[in-house]
Amino acid sequence: MGEDVTALLVAIARENADLRQQLAIAQDMLMETAIDAGNMHALVDAMRTERDAWRDEAKRLEARRSSIQVPSSMPRHDGITTRQTVMASWIPNA
């Protein structure tokens, strides 16, 4: 009977060690996931800030475009209309 108890205790100890190892692996994975989630959250916040800045810039340019009086589509000698020329002047380095 003593050998049976010893064998049972060894089996329980081995299972306990295996479960502890699995727990440690799961905890490591959880920490990595939490770090990744934090990084992703920061990236999303930065992208939202950039998006808002682009929207503000688009509104500003739309207001500027609305305030400019452009004769409607007067052809030039090269076939490009006045409206196309004004639009091209808003493009950087154009």
C-alpha positions as CSV (number, residue, x, y, z in Angstrom):
1,M,0.0,0.0,0.0
2,G,2.9,2.4,0.7
3,E,4.1,2.0,-2.9
4,D,0.6,2.9,-4.2
5,V,0.6,6.1,-2.2
6,T,4.1,7.0,-3.3
7,A,3.1,6.5,-7.0
8,L,0.0,8.6,-6.5
9,L,2.0,11.4,-4.9
10,V,4.5,11.3,-7.7
11,A,1.8,11.4,-10.3
12,I,0.1,14.4,-8.6
13,A,3.5,16.2,-8.3
14,R,4.1,15.7,-12.0
15,E,0.7,16.9,-12.9
16,N,1.1,19.9,-10.6
17,A,4.4,20.8,-12.3
18,D,2.9,20.5,-15.7
19,L,-0.1,22.7,-14.7
20,R,2.3,25.3,-13.3
21,Q,4.3,25.3,-16.5
22,Q,1.0,25.7,-18.6
23,L,0.0,28.6,-16.2
24,A,3.3,30.4,-16.7
25,I,3.0,30.1,-20.5
26,A,-0.5,31.4,-20.4
27,Q,0.5,34.3,-18.2
28,D,3.4,35.2,-20.6
29,M,0.9,35.2,-23.5
30,L,-1.5,37.4,-21.6
31,M,1.2,39.9,-20.8
32,E,2.3,40.0,-24.5
33,T,-1.4,40.5,-25.6
34,A,-1.8,43.3,-23.1
35,I,1.3,45.0,-24.3
36,D,0.2,44.6,-27.9
37,A,-3.3,46.0,-27.1
38,G,-1.7,49.0,-25.4
39,N,0.5,49.7,-28.5
40,M,-2.5,49.3,-30.8
41,H,-4.6,51.7,-28.7
42,A,-1.8,54.3,-28.9
43,L,-1.6,53.8,-32.7
44,V,-5.4,54.2,-33.1
45,D,-5.3,57.4,-31.0
46,A,-2.5,58.8,-33.2
47,M,-4.4,57.9,-36.4
48,R,-7.6,59.5,-35.1
49,T,-5.6,62.7,-34.3
50,E,-4.1,62.7,-37.8
51,R,-7.5,62.0,-39.3
52,D,-9.0,65.0,-37.4
53,A,-6.1,67.2,-38.6
54,W,-6.7,66.2,-42.2
55,R,-10.5,66.9,-41.8
56,D,-9.7,70.3,-40.4
57,E,-7.4,71.0,-43.3
58,A,-10.0,69.9,-45.8
59,K,-12.6,72.2,-44.3
60,R,-10.1,75.1,-44.3
61,L,-9.3,74.4,-48.0
62,E,-13.0,74.1,-48.9
63,A,-13.7,77.4,-47.2
64,R,-10.8,79.0,-49.1
65,R,-12.0,77.5,-52.4
66,S,-15.5,78.8,-51.7
67,S,-14.3,82.3,-51.1
68,I,-12.3,82.5,-54.4
69,Q,-14.3,83.9,-57.3
70,V,-13.4,81.8,-60.4
71,P,-15.0,82.6,-63.8
72,S,-16.7,79.4,-64.9
73,S,-14.7,77.4,-67.3
74,M,-13.2,80.1,-69.5
75,P,-11.0,78.3,-72.1
76,R,-7.3,79.3,-72.3
77,H,-5.1,79.0,-75.4
78,D,-3.9,75.5,-74.3
79,G,-7.4,74.1,-73.8
80,I,-7.2,74.0,-70.0
81,T,-10.0,75.9,-68.3
82,T,-9.4,78.6,-65.7
83,R,-11.1,76.4,-63.0
84,Q,-8.6,73.6,-63.7
85,T,-5.7,76.0,-63.4
86,V,-6.9,77.4,-60.1
87,M,-7.5,73.9,-58.8
88,A,-3.9,72.9,-59.8
89,S,-2.5,75.9,-58.0
90,W,-3.7,74.3,-54.7
91,I,-1.6,71.2,-55.2
92,P,1.8,71.6,-53.6
93,N,4.7,71.6,-56.0
94,A,2.4,71.6,-59.0
